[in-house]
Amino acid sequence: MSLDGLTQRQKEVALLIASGRTCKEIARALGIHFQTVMKHRENLYRRLGIRSALSLALLIREAGKD
């Protein structure tokens, strides 16, 4: 699965999730509401067919090898 179909904001959130940041930390860093981060995470997981931050980190790592 590729990250190419994601918006710039989704990619930002994905990278922060994969780096181990909490949703609260991501919201603060990006200047958006906590619930917005939660929705981005939910959409990312569904769109990429994953269920965890670890899976997201592995997917990003694999995408970076290309």
C-alpha positions as a printed NumPy array, in Angstrom:
array([[  0.   ,   0.   ,   0.   ],
       [  1.321,   3.434,  -0.936],
       [  1.054,   6.738,   0.886],
       [  0.762,   8.593,  -2.439],
       [ -3.026,   8.91 ,  -2.258],
       [ -2.944,  10.753,   1.075],
       [ -3.328,  14.487,   1.511],
       [ -0.397,  16.506,   2.821],
       [ -2.089,  16.813,   6.24 ],
       [ -2.746,  13.073,   6.378],
       [  0.924,  12.444,   5.641],
       [  1.947,  14.858,   8.409],
       [ -0.327,  13.142,  10.907],
       [  0.807,   9.694,   9.747],
       [  4.473,  10.554,  10.246],
       [  3.807,  11.939,  13.716],
       [  1.769,   8.882,  14.718],
       [  4.492,   6.598,  13.38 ],
       [  7.111,   8.506,  15.359],
       [  5.294,   7.644,  18.578],
       [  3.581,  10.936,  19.297],
       [  0.229,  10.85 ,  21.079],
       [ -2.87 ,  12.365,  19.503],
       [ -2.743,  15.142,  22.091],
       [  0.88 ,  15.933,  21.184],
       [  0.059,  15.871,  17.462],
       [ -2.876,  18.236,  17.96 ],
       [ -0.653,  20.659,  19.848],
       [  2.167,  20.429,  17.275],
       [ -0.137,  21.022,  14.3  ],
       [ -2.428,  23.536,  15.988],
       [ -5.558,  21.444,  15.419],
       [ -8.169,  19.957,  17.709],
       [ -7.574,  16.599,  19.373],
       [-10.749,  15.172,  17.782],
       [ -9.489,  16.205,  14.346],
       [ -6.34 ,  14.157,  14.924],
       [ -8.464,  11.21 ,  16.058],
       [-10.523,  11.455,  12.857],
       [ -7.389,  11.659,  10.703],
       [ -6.037,   8.563,  12.474],
       [ -9.287,   6.671,  11.986],
       [ -9.362,   7.587,   8.28 ],
       [ -5.697,   6.692,   7.787],
       [ -6.078,   3.286,   9.385],
       [ -9.196,   2.508,   7.357],
       [ -7.754,   3.781,   4.085],
       [ -4.464,   1.925,   4.534],
       [ -6.087,  -1.239,   5.884],
       [ -4.166,  -1.211,   9.164],
       [ -5.09 ,  -1.281,  12.825],
       [ -2.183,   0.163,  14.782],
       [  0.522,   2.809,  14.952],
       [  3.113,   0.049,  14.646],
       [  1.6  ,  -1.098,  11.354],
       [  1.624,   2.507,  10.181],
       [  5.293,   2.908,  11.136],
       [  6.213,  -0.277,   9.268],
       [  4.25 ,   0.846,   6.209],
       [  5.998,   4.227,   6.187],
       [  9.365,   2.524,   6.596],
       [  8.667,   0.24 ,   3.633],
       [  7.421,   3.164,   1.522],
       [ 10.656,   5.012,   2.25 ],
       [ 12.72 ,   2.187,   0.782],
       [ 11.233,   2.686,  -2.688]])
